[in-house]
């Protein structure tokens, strides 16, 4: 009877370790996906941002 209990406890611990490993892999994949999405959104926002002409903002180029 003790062997059955030990075996069940061992299997339960093994299943827990496998689940923890799978969850860690899933979290890493999700983190990479979100990070990539954020980088893409930031790049698109940078491209969509209106630019000012360099001479329009320079005080030395202002008409006197």
Secondary structure as UniProt FT lines:
FT   HELIX           2..48
FT   HELIX           54..57
FT   HELIX           59..61
//
